Every structure is written in structure tokens, then in C-alpha cells.
Amino acid sequence: MKILIVEDDSETLSFIKKGFEQDGNLVDAATNGEDGLLMATTSDYDVIILDRMLPRIDGLSVVRTLRANDNNTPILILSAMSEVDQRVEGLEAGCDDYLVKPFAYSELKARTIILSRRRDSRITSNEITVGKLKLDQRKRQVFLGGSEVILKPREFKLLEYLMLHSGQVVTRTMLLEHVWDYHFDPQTNIIDVHISRLRTKIDRSQSDSMIETVRGAGYRIVG
């Protein structure tokens, strides 16, 4: 699973993050609601674990904003606010589950797995289409005008991320964090190398590239 944890208590965040990573999951983390909301809208997660009382933007506001923008990623609220009306308020805001602190990691893990399965059952299509380019997430295949394009795993992941954000400018930092899952030196040319390889495989000509370079900002894929 790919999980986003938004929690401002460093000990709680470290405890949860370490547990999920030891179980083989990919975990991103934010310590305030503003950063959490940005990450939730610029990357695809299986489950979001969200504290309710957060700096900058509170947890329920994050939930309401995501739902208002048709983001249906399962959200589990993790909060010390345990009154019935407080839990009901969280569920009515749009979260899928509500776990009260203090909690056992085993229960959090079980609830997260259940939410991830619910997400899988909601997915009706695994295809992303941008112009003549079609990407099948489940089969890990890419087709350009009906002809299959053979990509290496990292090239596939890079193209998938660009296509998920079709028409949007994707920064180098976003690509480094979400495609490579590491914080590389921003001056590295690893992105340029992979973008160049992608272009040679999906573009009909050098003068008509689907992947645009937005000078000083990043990249954007267009149909």
C-alpha cells in the first residue's frame, strides 16, 4: 500500500510510519494540514491517515476539501477527540473511519487494510488516457494509437505520474519524491535522462512532443 500520514505529533508519526514501513508499505508523511492537503492532491494514495487537530488547516477541513474536489481516497481520522458527536462529525465530513487515541498499531493496521480493499472495489477502470496515449495501470501496459510502447519500470512510473496529472505542471521535486520515492539532490539530471527516454518512445517527432518542458517549473503532459 501507499499511505499518507498527516500527524503533527512527532512521536506518534514516527511510531505509525515505522510500523507501516516495516510491513512493506510506502509511506509519505506531513506534519500539518496544509502540506497534507497538497500531498493528497498531487499523489495517489491507497489510504490517508489523518489527525484531526492539525496546524494551518485542521483535519476535517482537509477531508471536506478533498471530498469537494471528488477525491475519494479512503480517509481514517486518528484523534483524541472521542465523544460520540465528535466521531459523528468526522464521519459526516467525509472520512471513512474514525479511530480514537490512544490506539493499538494492530488495530490501525487492520482498519487501514480494510479501507484499502474498499478502495480497490471502487475502482471501475484502470486506464488513463491522454490524447492517443493509453496507460493500463493493472496490466502495466502503454499503448500509443493502438501500438504497444515498451517501457522500463521507472519509465512507466514516471509516465503514469505525468498522466495522472495531465495538463498540470509537475515540478522536479514532485517527481523526485513520488516517482523515485527519495529526496534526491534537486540538481540531479536523473529526471532529464528519463524524460528524454520517454520522449523517444512516445513522441512521433521531436517537434511535436507530448511532454512539455515548462522552463523554471517542471514538466507537463498534454494530448
Secondary structure as GFF3:
##gff-version 3
##sequence-region A 1 223
A	DSSP	beta_strand	2	6	.	.	.	ID=ss1
A	DSSP	alpha_helix	10	22	.	.	.	ID=ss2
A	DSSP	beta_strand	26	30	.	.	.	ID=ss3
A	DSSP	alpha_helix	33	42	.	.	.	ID=ss4
A	DSSP	beta_strand	47	51	.	.	.	ID=ss5
A	DSSP	alpha_helix	59	68	.	.	.	ID=ss6
A	DSSP	beta_strand	75	79	.	.	.	ID=ss7
A	DSSP	alpha_helix	84	93	.	.	.	ID=ss8
A	DSSP	beta_strand	97	100	.	.	.	ID=ss9
A	DSSP	alpha_helix	105	122	.	.	.	ID=ss10
A	DSSP	beta_strand	127	130	.	.	.	ID=ss11
A	DSSP	beta_strand	133	136	.	.	.	ID=ss12
A	DSSP	beta_strand	141	144	.	.	.	ID=ss13
A	DSSP	beta_strand	147	149	.	.	.	ID=ss14
A	DSSP	alpha_helix	153	164	.	.	.	ID=ss15
A	DSSP	beta_strand	170	171	.	.	.	ID=ss16
A	DSSP	alpha_helix	172	178	.	.	.	ID=ss17
A	DSSP	alpha_helix	190	202	.	.	.	ID=ss18
A	DSSP	beta_strand	211	214	.	.	.	ID=ss19
A	DSSP	beta_strand	218	221	.	.	.	ID=ss20
###
